[in-house]
């Protein structure tokens, strides 16, 4: 596994340590849970955006669909 160098703002690090004490959880556990939550939300947003993009390409009203079509 590759090592990742992570830098946090001082206020974030302080909050992380405070919540670690309050929740009686290891800092790594809190970070893992937070990242899992972030990834789930980000994936959901991407799926919604993909659906919106697909709908934008396929949801034409009747006049838009037939505009310029010569049926004679």
Buried (B, 14 or more C-beta within 10 A) or exposed (E): EEEEEEEEEEEEEEEBEEBBEEEEBEEEEBBEEEEEEEEEEEEEEEEEEEEEEEEEEEEEEEEEEEEEEEEE
